[in-house]
Amino acid sequence: MSTQKLDRPALEAMLTGLRPKLHRYCARMAGSVIDGEDIVQETLLKALQALDGNAAVERPE
């Protein structure tokens, strides 16, 4: 992945593709599918808020 700054539509599309993988990882780490879902939702929200605040999201994966 390059370090260029992503725009919001590009990041949203990328996160949509990464979401299942992130959920599996978080569910394993948390020991709960439900907790894993909560972690993923909070993390995706923070990533989008960071982008809206002009922060560079360089490695979304």
CHARMM-style PDB file with segment names, atoms N, HN, CA, C and O in Angstrom:
ATOM      1  N   MET     1       0.847  -1.172   0.000  1.00  0.00      PROA
ATOM      2  CA  MET     1       0.000   0.000   0.000  1.00  0.00      PROA
ATOM      3  C   MET     1       0.889   1.230   0.000  1.00  0.00      PROA
ATOM      4  O   MET     1       1.853   1.312   0.761  1.00  0.00      PROA
ATOM      5  N   SER     2       0.567   2.165  -0.841  1.00  0.00      PROA
ATOM      6  HN  SER     2      -0.216   2.098  -1.459  1.00  0.00      PROA
ATOM      7  CA  SER     2       1.351   3.392  -0.892  1.00  0.00      PROA
ATOM      8  C   SER     2       0.966   4.297   0.276  1.00  0.00      PROA
ATOM      9  O   SER     2      -0.039   4.074   0.953  1.00  0.00      PROA
ATOM     10  N   THR     3       1.782   5.313   0.493  1.00  0.00      PROA
ATOM     11  HN  THR     3       2.598   5.493  -0.056  1.00  0.00      PROA
ATOM     12  CA  THR     3       1.528   6.222   1.607  1.00  0.00      PROA
ATOM     13  C   THR     3       0.808   7.496   1.161  1.00  0.00      PROA
ATOM     14  O   THR     3       0.787   8.480   1.900  1.00  0.00      PROA
ATOM     15  N   GLN     4       0.217   7.488  -0.043  1.00  0.00      PROA
ATOM     16  HN  GLN     4       0.234   6.688  -0.643  1.00  0.00      PROA
ATOM     17  CA  GLN     4      -0.521   8.658  -0.485  1.00  0.00      PROA
ATOM     18  C   GLN     4      -1.786   8.826   0.346  1.00  0.00      PROA
ATOM     19  O   GLN     4      -2.365   7.849   0.820  1.00  0.00      PROA
ATOM     20  N   LYS     5      -2.201  10.060   0.513  1.00  0.00      PROA
ATOM     21  HN  LYS     5      -1.730  10.853   0.128  1.00  0.00      PROA
ATOM     22  CA  LYS     5      -3.409  10.329   1.301  1.00  0.00      PROA
ATOM     23  C   LYS     5      -4.633   9.909   0.495  1.00  0.00      PROA
ATOM     24  O   LYS     5      -4.777  10.248  -0.680  1.00  0.00      PROA
ATOM     25  N   LEU     6      -5.501   9.168   1.158  1.00  0.00      PROA
ATOM     26  HN  LEU     6      -5.384   8.894   2.112  1.00  0.00      PROA
ATOM     27  CA  LEU     6      -6.724   8.706   0.518  1.00  0.00      PROA
ATOM     28  C   LEU     6      -7.839   9.723   0.717  1.00  0.00      PROA
ATOM     29  O   LEU     6      -7.885  10.408   1.739  1.00  0.00      PROA
ATOM     30  N   ASP     7      -8.737   9.822  -0.261  1.00  0.00      PROA
ATOM     31  HN  ASP     7      -8.699   9.266  -1.092  1.00  0.00      PROA
ATOM     32  CA  ASP     7      -9.931  10.635  -0.047  1.00  0.00      PROA
ATOM     33  C   ASP     7     -10.988   9.744   0.612  1.00  0.00      PROA
ATOM     34  O   ASP     7     -10.843   8.523   0.656  1.00  0.00      PROA
ATOM     35  N   ARG     8     -12.038  10.364   1.116  1.00  0.00      PROA
ATOM     36  HN  ARG     8     -12.156  11.356   1.080  1.00  0.00      PROA
ATOM     37  CA  ARG     8     -13.041   9.612   1.879  1.00  0.00      PROA
ATOM     38  C   ARG     8     -13.685   8.474   1.071  1.00  0.00      PROA
ATOM     39  O   ARG     8     -13.773   7.361   1.589  1.00  0.00      PROA
ATOM     40  N   PRO     9     -14.140   8.698  -0.167  1.00  0.00      PROA
ATOM     41  CA  PRO     9     -14.741   7.581  -0.916  1.00  0.00      PROA
ATOM     42  C   PRO     9     -13.765   6.414  -1.122  1.00  0.00      PROA
ATOM     43  O   PRO     9     -14.162   5.250  -1.063  1.00  0.00      PROA
ATOM     44  N   ALA    10     -12.500   6.730  -1.361  1.00  0.00      PROA
ATOM     45  HN  ALA    10     -12.177   7.676  -1.408  1.00  0.00      PROA
ATOM     46  CA  ALA    10     -11.508   5.670  -1.551  1.00  0.00      PROA
ATOM     47  C   ALA    10     -11.284   4.895  -0.250  1.00  0.00      PROA
ATOM     48  O   ALA    10     -11.180   3.669  -0.263  1.00  0.00      PROA
ATOM     49  N   LEU    11     -11.211   5.615   0.867  1.00  0.00      PROA
ATOM     50  HN  LEU    11     -11.296   6.611   0.877  1.00  0.00      PROA
ATOM     51  CA  LEU    11     -11.028   4.955   2.154  1.00  0.00      PROA
ATOM     52  C   LEU    11     -12.245   4.107   2.502  1.00  0.00      PROA
ATOM     53  O   LEU    11     -12.099   2.980   2.976  1.00  0.00      PROA
ATOM     54  N   GLU    12     -13.447   4.640   2.271  1.00  0.00      PROA
ATOM     55  HN  GLU    12     -13.565   5.555   1.886  1.00  0.00      PROA
ATOM     56  CA  GLU    12     -14.657   3.873   2.556  1.00  0.00      PROA
ATOM     57  C   GLU    12     -14.697   2.591   1.741  1.00  0.00      PROA
ATOM     58  O   GLU    12     -15.055   1.535   2.263  1.00  0.00      PROA
ATOM     59  N   ALA    13     -14.333   2.672   0.471  1.00  0.00      PROA
ATOM     60  HN  ALA    13     -14.042   3.529   0.047  1.00  0.00      PROA
ATOM     61  CA  ALA    13     -14.320   1.480  -0.377  1.00  0.00      PROA
ATOM     62  C   ALA    13     -13.289   0.470   0.131  1.00  0.00      PROA
ATOM     63  O   ALA    13     -13.550  -0.733   0.162  1.00  0.00      PROA
ATOM     64  N   MET    14     -12.126   0.966   0.524  1.00  0.00      PROA
ATOM     65  HN  MET    14     -11.913   1.943   0.499  1.00  0.00      PROA
ATOM     66  CA  MET    14     -11.077   0.083   1.024  1.00  0.00      PROA
ATOM     67  C   MET    14     -11.511  -0.580   2.330  1.00  0.00      PROA
ATOM     68  O   MET    14     -11.304  -1.778   2.522  1.00  0.00      PROA
ATOM     69  N   LEU    15     -12.110   0.200   3.222  1.00  0.00      PROA
ATOM     70  HN  LEU    15     -12.278   1.173   3.066  1.00  0.00      PROA
ATOM     71  CA  LEU    15     -12.547  -0.342   4.507  1.00  0.00      PROA
ATOM     72  C   LEU    15     -13.667  -1.364   4.330  1.00  0.00      PROA
ATOM     73  O   LEU    15     -13.749  -2.331   5.088  1.00  0.00      PROA
ATOM     74  N   THR    16     -14.524  -1.158   3.344  1.00  0.00      PROA
ATOM     75  HN  THR    16     -14.458  -0.372   2.728  1.00  0.00      PROA
ATOM     76  CA  THR    16     -15.576  -2.130   3.060  1.00  0.00      PROA
ATOM     77  C   THR    16     -14.958  -3.481   2.705  1.00  0.00      PROA
ATOM     78  O   THR    16     -15.445  -4.525   3.139  1.00  0.00      PROA
ATOM     79  N   GLY    17     -13.897  -3.458   1.923  1.00  0.00      PROA
ATOM     80  HN  GLY    17     -13.502  -2.610   1.571  1.00  0.00      PROA
ATOM     81  CA  GLY    17     -13.211  -4.687   1.566  1.00  0.00      PROA
ATOM     82  C   GLY    17     -12.441  -5.308   2.721  1.00  0.00      PROA
ATOM     83  O   GLY    17     -12.349  -6.532   2.822  1.00  0.00      PROA
ATOM     84  N   LEU    18     -11.889  -4.475   3.589  1.00  0.00      PROA
ATOM     85  HN  LEU    18     -11.963  -3.481   3.507  1.00  0.00      PROA
ATOM     86  CA  LEU    18     -11.096  -4.969   4.729  1.00  0.00      PROA
ATOM     87  C   LEU    18     -11.947  -5.411   5.913  1.00  0.00      PROA
ATOM     88  O   LEU    18     -11.470  -6.156   6.769  1.00  0.00      PROA
ATOM     89  N   ARG    19     -13.202  -4.963   5.976  1.00  0.00      PROA
ATOM     90  HN  ARG    19     -13.589  -4.358   5.281  1.00  0.00      PROA
ATOM     91  CA  ARG    19     -14.037  -5.184   7.145  1.00  0.00      PROA
ATOM     92  C   ARG    19     -14.157  -6.646   7.575  1.00  0.00      PROA
ATOM     93  O   ARG    19     -13.986  -6.932   8.760  1.00  0.00      PROA
ATOM     94  N   PRO    20     -14.440  -7.581   6.672  1.00  0.00      PROA
ATOM     95  CA  PRO    20     -14.552  -8.983   7.115  1.00  0.00      PROA
ATOM     96  C   PRO    20     -13.255  -9.508   7.743  1.00  0.00      PROA
ATOM     97  O   PRO    20     -13.291 -10.215   8.751  1.00  0.00      PROA
ATOM     98  N   LYS    21     -12.129  -9.166   7.153  1.00  0.00      PROA
ATOM     99  HN  LYS    21     -12.099  -8.592   6.335  1.00  0.00      PROA
ATOM    100  CA  LYS    21     -10.835  -9.598   7.683  1.00  0.00      PROA
ATOM    101  C   LYS    21     -10.583  -8.970   9.056  1.00  0.00      PROA
ATOM    102  O   LYS    21     -10.117  -9.640   9.977  1.00  0.00      PROA
ATOM    103  N   LEU    22     -10.894  -7.682   9.181  1.00  0.00      PROA
ATOM    104  HN  LEU    22     -11.273  -7.137   8.433  1.00  0.00      PROA
ATOM    105  CA  LEU    22     -10.723  -7.000  10.464  1.00  0.00      PROA
ATOM    106  C   LEU    22     -11.632  -7.599  11.526  1.00  0.00      PROA
ATOM    107  O   LEU    22     -11.226  -7.756  12.678  1.00  0.00      PROA
ATOM    108  N   HSD    23     -12.855  -7.934  11.145  1.00  0.00      PROA
ATOM    109  HN  HSD    23     -13.184  -7.807  10.210  1.00  0.00      PROA
ATOM    110  CA  HSD    23     -13.792  -8.509  12.107  1.00  0.00      PROA
ATOM    111  C   HSD    23     -13.306  -9.869  12.589  1.00  0.00      PROA
ATOM    112  O   HSD    23     -13.352 -10.147  13.788  1.00  0.00      PROA
ATOM    113  N   ARG    24     -12.850 -10.706  11.696  1.00  0.00      PROA
ATOM    114  HN  ARG    24     -12.813 -10.480  10.723  1.00  0.00      PROA
ATOM    115  CA  ARG    24     -12.327 -12.022  12.111  1.00  0.00      PROA
ATOM    116  C   ARG    24     -11.165 -11.855  13.080  1.00  0.00      PROA
ATOM    117  O   ARG    24     -11.093 -12.542  14.099  1.00  0.00      PROA
ATOM    118  N   TYR    25     -10.264 -10.945  12.760  1.00  0.00      PROA
ATOM    119  HN  TYR    25     -10.323 -10.387  11.933  1.00  0.00      PROA
ATOM    120  CA  TYR    25      -9.100 -10.710  13.619  1.00  0.00      PROA
ATOM    121  C   TYR    25      -9.537 -10.204  15.000  1.00  0.00      PROA
ATOM    122  O   TYR    25      -9.096 -10.721  16.026  1.00  0.00      PROA
ATOM    123  N   CYS    26     -10.400  -9.198  15.012  1.00  0.00      PROA
ATOM    124  HN  CYS    26     -10.759  -8.777  14.179  1.00  0.00      PROA
ATOM    125  CA  CYS    26     -10.839  -8.622  16.286  1.00  0.00      PROA
ATOM    126  C   CYS    26     -11.638  -9.624  17.108  1.00  0.00      PROA
ATOM    127  O   CYS    26     -11.503  -9.668  18.330  1.00  0.00      PROA
ATOM    128  N   ALA    27     -12.458 -10.418  16.457  1.00  0.00      PROA
ATOM    129  HN  ALA    27     -12.567 -10.382  15.464  1.00  0.00      PROA
ATOM    130  CA  ALA    27     -13.242 -11.429  17.174  1.00  0.00      PROA
ATOM    131  C   ALA    27     -12.323 -12.460  17.825  1.00  0.00      PROA
ATOM    132  O   ALA    27     -12.560 -12.880  18.958  1.00  0.00      PROA
ATOM    133  N   ARG    28     -11.288 -12.862  17.119  1.00  0.00      PROA
ATOM    134  HN  ARG    28     -11.095 -12.521  16.198  1.00  0.00      PROA
ATOM    135  CA  ARG    28     -10.322 -13.816  17.702  1.00  0.00      PROA
ATOM    136  C   ARG    28      -9.594 -13.185  18.875  1.00  0.00      PROA
ATOM    137  O   ARG    28      -9.430 -13.821  19.916  1.00  0.00      PROA
ATOM    138  N   MET    29      -9.155 -11.941  18.722  1.00  0.00      PROA
ATOM    139  HN  MET    29      -9.288 -11.424  17.876  1.00  0.00      PROA
ATOM    140  CA  MET    29      -8.400 -11.284  19.778  1.00  0.00      PROA
ATOM    141  C   MET    29      -9.272 -11.002  21.010  1.00  0.00      PROA
ATOM    142  O   MET    29      -8.800 -11.109  22.142  1.00  0.00      PROA
ATOM    143  N   ALA    30     -10.537 -10.644  20.788  1.00  0.00      PROA
ATOM    144  HN  ALA    30     -10.920 -10.557  19.868  1.00  0.00      PROA
ATOM    145  CA  ALA    30     -11.438 -10.322  21.895  1.00  0.00      PROA
ATOM    146  C   ALA    30     -12.077 -11.575  22.491  1.00  0.00      PROA
ATOM    147  O   ALA    30     -12.573 -11.547  23.617  1.00  0.00      PROA
ATOM    148  N   GLY    31     -12.063 -12.667  21.739  1.00  0.00      PROA
ATOM    149  HN  GLY    31     -11.659 -12.691  20.825  1.00  0.00      PROA
ATOM    150  CA  GLY    31     -12.684 -13.901  22.215  1.00  0.00      PROA
ATOM    151  C   GLY    31     -14.194 -13.893  22.085  1.00  0.00      PROA
ATOM    152  O   GLY    31     -14.873 -14.732  22.677  1.00  0.00      PROA
ATOM    153  N   SER    32     -14.729 -12.952  21.315  1.00  0.00      PROA
ATOM    154  HN  SER    32     -14.178 -12.270  20.834  1.00  0.00      PROA
ATOM    155  CA  SER    32     -16.175 -12.827  21.166  1.00  0.00      PROA
ATOM    156  C   SER    32     -16.484 -12.174  19.821  1.00  0.00      PROA
ATOM    157  O   SER    32     -15.888 -11.161  19.455  1.00  0.00      PROA
ATOM    158  N   VAL    33     -17.422 -12.770  19.098  1.00  0.00      PROA
ATOM    159  HN  VAL    33     -17.907 -13.593  19.396  1.00  0.00      PROA
ATOM    160  CA  VAL    33     -17.833 -12.198  17.818  1.00  0.00      PROA
ATOM    161  C   VAL    33     -18.486 -10.833  18.036  1.00  0.00      PROA
ATOM    162  O   VAL    33     -18.256  -9.899  17.268  1.00  0.00      PROA
ATOM    163  N   ILE    34     -19.288 -10.725  19.072  1.00  0.00      PROA
ATOM    164  HN  ILE    34     -19.474 -11.483  19.696  1.00  0.00      PROA
ATOM    165  CA  ILE    34     -19.988  -9.468  19.350  1.00  0.00      PROA
ATOM    166  C   ILE    34     -18.998  -8.374  19.740  1.00  0.00      PROA
ATOM    167  O   ILE    34     -19.074  -7.257  19.228  1.00  0.00      PROA
ATOM    168  N   ASP    35     -18.074  -8.687  20.639  1.00  0.00      PROA
ATOM    169  HN  ASP    35     -18.012  -9.594  21.055  1.00  0.00      PROA
ATOM    170  CA  ASP    35     -17.062  -7.698  21.018  1.00  0.00      PROA
ATOM    171  C   ASP    35     -16.187  -7.329  19.827  1.00  0.00      PROA
ATOM    172  O   ASP    35     -15.803  -6.171  19.669  1.00  0.00      PROA
ATOM    173  N   GLY    36     -15.873  -8.317  18.986  1.00  0.00      PROA
ATOM    174  HN  GLY    36     -16.186  -9.258  19.114  1.00  0.00      PROA
ATOM    175  CA  GLY    36     -15.091  -8.044  17.783  1.00  0.00      PROA
ATOM    176  C   GLY    36     -15.798  -7.074  16.867  1.00  0.00      PROA
ATOM    177  O   GLY    36     -15.167  -6.198  16.276  1.00  0.00      PROA
ATOM    178  N   GLU    37     -17.115  -7.222  16.743  1.00  0.00      PROA
ATOM    179  HN  GLU    37     -17.628  -7.933  17.223  1.00  0.00      PROA
ATOM    180  CA  GLU    37     -17.912  -6.309  15.918  1.00  0.00      PROA
ATOM    181  C   GLU    37     -17.867  -4.898  16.492  1.00  0.00      PROA
ATOM    182  O   GLU    37     -17.713  -3.932  15.744  1.00  0.00      PROA
ATOM    183  N   ASP    38     -17.999  -4.769  17.797  1.00  0.00      PROA
ATOM    184  HN  ASP    38     -18.124  -5.554  18.404  1.00  0.00      PROA
ATOM    185  CA  ASP    38     -17.931  -3.451  18.438  1.00  0.00      PROA
ATOM    186  C   ASP    38     -16.578  -2.791  18.191  1.00  0.00      PROA
ATOM    187  O   ASP    38     -16.511  -1.598  17.894  1.00  0.00      PROA
ATOM    188  N   ILE    39     -15.514  -3.555  18.313  1.00  0.00      PROA
ATOM    189  HN  ILE    39     -15.569  -4.524  18.554  1.00  0.00      PROA
ATOM    190  CA  ILE    39     -14.161  -3.029  18.112  1.00  0.00      PROA
ATOM    191  C   ILE    39     -13.994  -2.542  16.680  1.00  0.00      PROA
ATOM    192  O   ILE    39     -13.445  -1.465  16.446  1.00  0.00      PROA
ATOM    193  N   VAL    40     -14.466  -3.334  15.721  1.00  0.00      PROA
ATOM    194  HN  VAL    40     -14.912  -4.209  15.911  1.00  0.00      PROA
ATOM    195  CA  VAL    40     -14.345  -2.956  14.308  1.00  0.00      PROA
ATOM    196  C   VAL    40     -15.128  -1.672  14.038  1.00  0.00      PROA
ATOM    197  O   VAL    40     -14.621  -0.763  13.380  1.00  0.00      PROA
ATOM    198  N   GLN    41     -16.345  -1.595  14.535  1.00  0.00      PROA
ATOM    199  HN  GLN    41     -16.757  -2.333  15.069  1.00  0.00      PROA
ATOM    200  CA  GLN    41     -17.158  -0.394  14.292  1.00  0.00      PROA
ATOM    201  C   GLN    41     -16.493   0.849  14.871  1.00  0.00      PROA
ATOM    202  O   GLN    41     -16.447   1.887  14.211  1.00  0.00      PROA
ATOM    203  N   GLU    42     -15.984   0.760  16.079  1.00  0.00      PROA
ATOM    204  HN  GLU    42     -16.021  -0.083  16.616  1.00  0.00      PROA
ATOM    205  CA  GLU    42     -15.325   1.908  16.699  1.00  0.00      PROA
ATOM    206  C   GLU    42     -14.065   2.301  15.933  1.00  0.00      PROA
ATOM    207  O   GLU    42     -13.781   3.486  15.753  1.00  0.00      PROA
ATOM    208  N   THR    43     -13.326   1.312  15.491  1.00  0.00      PROA
ATOM    209  HN  THR    43     -13.557   0.350  15.637  1.00  0.00      PROA
ATOM    210  CA  THR    43     -12.088   1.572  14.763  1.00  0.00      PROA
ATOM    211  C   THR    43     -12.358   2.217  13.411  1.00  0.00      PROA
ATOM    212  O   THR    43     -11.668   3.163  13.030  1.00  0.00      PROA
ATOM    213  N   LEU    44     -13.357   1.716  12.678  1.00  0.00      PROA
ATOM    214  HN  LEU    44     -13.917   0.948  12.988  1.00  0.00      PROA
ATOM    215  CA  LEU    44     -13.689   2.297  11.381  1.00  0.00      PROA
ATOM    216  C   LEU    44     -14.198   3.729  11.551  1.00  0.00      PROA
ATOM    217  O   LEU    44     -13.877   4.604  10.747  1.00  0.00      PROA
ATOM    218  N   LEU    45     -14.977   3.961  12.576  1.00  0.00      PROA
ATOM    219  HN  LEU    45     -15.238   3.250  13.229  1.00  0.00      PROA
ATOM    220  CA  LEU    45     -15.456   5.314  12.846  1.00  0.00      PROA
ATOM    221  C   LEU    45     -14.291   6.255  13.130  1.00  0.00      PROA
ATOM    222  O   LEU    45     -14.262   7.376  12.620  1.00  0.00      PROA
ATOM    223  N   LYS    46     -13.337   5.813  13.932  1.00  0.00      PROA
ATOM    224  HN  LYS    46     -13.360   4.903  14.346  1.00  0.00      PROA
ATOM    225  CA  LYS    46     -12.172   6.645  14.241  1.00  0.00      PROA
ATOM    226  C   LYS    46     -11.342   6.928  12.992  1.00  0.00      PROA
ATOM    227  O   LYS    46     -10.830   8.036  12.828  1.00  0.00      PROA
ATOM    228  N   ALA    47     -11.205   5.950  12.121  1.00  0.00      PROA
ATOM    229  HN  ALA    47     -11.620   5.050  12.254  1.00  0.00      PROA
ATOM    230  CA  ALA    47     -10.440   6.149  10.886  1.00  0.00      PROA
ATOM    231  C   ALA    47     -11.118   7.204  10.013  1.00  0.00      PROA
ATOM    232  O   ALA    47     -10.451   8.085   9.470  1.00  0.00      PROA
ATOM    233  N   LEU    48     -12.441   7.115   9.879  1.00  0.00      PROA
ATOM    234  HN  LEU    48     -12.983   6.400  10.320  1.00  0.00      PROA
ATOM    235  CA  LEU    48     -13.163   8.097   9.062  1.00  0.00      PROA
ATOM    236  C   LEU    48     -13.134   9.485   9.700  1.00  0.00      PROA
ATOM    237  O   LEU    48     -13.010  10.486   8.994  1.00  0.00      PROA
ATOM    238  N   GLN    49     -13.244   9.553  11.012  1.00  0.00      PROA
ATOM    239  HN  GLN    49     -13.344   8.740  11.585  1.00  0.00      PROA
ATOM    240  CA  GLN    49     -13.158  10.842  11.696  1.00  0.00      PROA
ATOM    241  C   GLN    49     -11.768  11.453  11.543  1.00  0.00      PROA
ATOM    242  O   GLN    49     -11.634  12.665  11.376  1.00  0.00      PROA
ATOM    243  N   ALA    50     -10.745  10.622  11.600  1.00  0.00      PROA
ATOM    244  HN  ALA    50     -10.854   9.637  11.736  1.00  0.00      PROA
ATOM    245  CA  ALA    50      -9.378  11.122  11.421  1.00  0.00      PROA
ATOM    246  C   ALA    50      -9.201  11.697  10.022  1.00  0.00      PROA
ATOM    247  O   ALA    50      -8.580  12.745   9.844  1.00  0.00      PROA
ATOM    248  N   LEU    51      -9.748  11.008   9.042  1.00  0.00      PROA
ATOM    249  HN  LEU    51     -10.253  10.157   9.187  1.00  0.00      PROA
ATOM    250  CA  LEU    51      -9.648  11.491   7.669  1.00  0.00      PROA
ATOM    251  C   LEU    51     -10.407  12.807   7.510  1.00  0.00      PROA
ATOM    252  O   LEU    51      -9.922  13.730   6.856  1.00  0.00      PROA
ATOM    253  N   ASP    52     -11.601  12.892   8.111  1.00  0.00      PROA
ATOM    254  HN  ASP    52     -11.994  12.142   8.642  1.00  0.00      PROA
ATOM    255  CA  ASP    52     -12.378  14.133   8.041  1.00  0.00      PROA
ATOM    256  C   ASP    52     -11.653  15.282   8.736  1.00  0.00      PROA
ATOM    257  O   ASP    52     -11.849  16.445   8.381  1.00  0.00      PROA
ATOM    258  N   GLY    53     -10.825  14.965   9.716  1.00  0.00      PROA
ATOM    259  HN  GLY    53     -10.666  14.021  10.004  1.00  0.00      PROA
ATOM    260  CA  GLY    53     -10.045  15.984  10.419  1.00  0.00      PROA
ATOM    261  C   GLY    53      -8.722  16.275   9.735  1.00  0.00      PROA
ATOM    262  O   GLY    53      -7.830  16.877  10.334  1.00  0.00      PROA
ATOM    263  N   ASN    54      -8.589  15.855   8.491  1.00  0.00      PROA
ATOM    264  HN  ASN    54      -9.314  15.367   8.004  1.00  0.00      PROA
ATOM    265  CA  ASN    54      -7.398  16.076   7.666  1.00  0.00      PROA
ATOM    266  C   ASN    54      -6.164  15.308   8.116  1.00  0.00      PROA
ATOM    267  O   ASN    54      -5.044  15.668   7.753  1.00  0.00      PROA
ATOM    268  N   ALA    55      -6.355  14.267   8.893  1.00  0.00      PROA
ATOM    269  HN  ALA    55      -7.265  13.974   9.188  1.00  0.00      PROA
ATOM    270  CA  ALA    55      -5.222  13.402   9.241  1.00  0.00      PROA
ATOM    271  C   ALA    55      -4.983  12.439   8.076  1.00  0.00      PROA
ATOM    272  O   ALA    55      -5.925  12.010   7.409  1.00  0.00      PROA
ATOM    273  N   ALA    56      -3.748  12.117   7.850  1.00  0.00      PROA
ATOM    274  HN  ALA    56      -2.984  12.465   8.392  1.00  0.00      PROA
ATOM    275  CA  ALA    56      -3.416  11.157   6.795  1.00  0.00      PROA
ATOM    276  C   ALA    56      -3.596   9.741   7.333  1.00  0.00      PROA
ATOM    277  O   ALA    56      -3.000   9.365   8.342  1.00  0.00      PROA
ATOM    278  N   VAL    57      -4.425   8.965   6.642  1.00  0.00      PROA
ATOM    279  HN  VAL    57      -4.909   9.270   5.822  1.00  0.00      PROA
ATOM    280  CA  VAL    57      -4.603   7.559   6.983  1.00  0.00      PROA
ATOM    281  C   VAL    57      -3.731   6.800   5.984  1.00  0.00      PROA
ATOM    282  O   VAL    57      -4.148   6.511   4.862  1.00  0.00      PROA
ATOM    283  N   GLU    58      -2.525   6.490   6.414  1.00  0.00      PROA
ATOM    284  HN  GLU    58      -2.186   6.725   7.325  1.00  0.00      PROA
ATOM    285  CA  GLU    58      -1.527   5.970   5.484  1.00  0.00      PROA
ATOM    286  C   GLU    58      -1.581   4.460   5.311  1.00  0.00      PROA
ATOM    287  O   GLU    58      -1.317   3.960   4.218  1.00  0.00      PROA
ATOM    288  N   ARG    59      -1.917   3.726   6.361  1.00  0.00      PROA
ATOM    289  HN  ARG    59      -2.132   4.133   7.249  1.00  0.00      PROA
ATOM    290  CA  ARG    59      -1.940   2.268   6.277  1.00  0.00      PROA
ATOM    291  C   ARG    59      -3.252   1.742   6.855  1.00  0.00      PROA
ATOM    292  O   ARG    59      -3.262   1.249   7.983  1.00  0.00      PROA
ATOM    293  N   PRO    60      -4.339   1.831   6.128  1.00  0.00      PROA
ATOM    294  CA  PRO    60      -5.619   1.428   6.676  1.00  0.00      PROA
ATOM    295  C   PRO    60      -5.696  -0.056   7.047  1.00  0.00      PROA
ATOM    296  O   PRO    60      -6.472  -0.441   7.922  1.00  0.00      PROA
ATOM    297  N   GLU    61      -4.917  -0.857   6.403  1.00  0.00      PROA
ATOM    298  HN  GLU    61      -4.287  -0.544   5.692  1.00  0.00      PROA
ATOM    299  CA  GLU    61      -4.939  -2.284   6.755  1.00  0.00      PROA
ATOM    300  C   GLU    61      -4.290  -2.506   8.099  1.00  0.00      PROA
ATOM    301  OT1 GLU    61      -4.213  -3.642   8.568  1.00  0.00      PROA
TER     302      GLU     61
END
